[in-house]
Amino acid sequence: MLNRRKTIGCLEYVEFPELGIQGALAKVDTGAYSGALHCTDIKVVKRGKQKQRVLKYTPLGKKSLAQETTEFEETHIRSATGHRQKRFIITTNIICGGREYTTKIGLSDRRDMKREVLLGRRFLRENGIKVDVRINSELDDEGENTR
């Protein structure tokens, strides 16, 4: 029987075609449940007579990529530091490891993080993806300053 599961590394270049993002280096984190995309200026505004809620956000902090959507969810997550945070979730397509998937991803200000995109267990499980930390290990510079 052929193994049809896709295997990716602990770091992968990804694209979000609907958002105009190409070549973003994502950290694949099996310790995180959900994924996150670095965005700034994340806010909900109300428009029109019906006061429809519109989520506005700027992917990667690049004004040229600014987005608006009425299709989003709100949730609360517990950060790695144990703090509860409100997070907006969108559904979008991602190209990872040469394949395109539809995924839900949280919008988060990750300017203090080393990677702009985080892929968590939910994405990996939903798409039958395995992680081999030897793949793309040459891109992993996180341990260089730990001595």
Buried (B, 14 or more C-beta within 10 A) or exposed (E): EEEEEBEBBBBBBBBBEBBBBEEBBBBBBBEBEBBBBBBBEBEEEEEEEEEEEBBBBBBBBEEEBBBEBEEBEEEEBEEEEEEEEEBBBBEBEBBBBEEEBEBBBBBBEBEEEEBBBBBBBBBBEEBEBEBEEEBBEEBEEEEEEEE
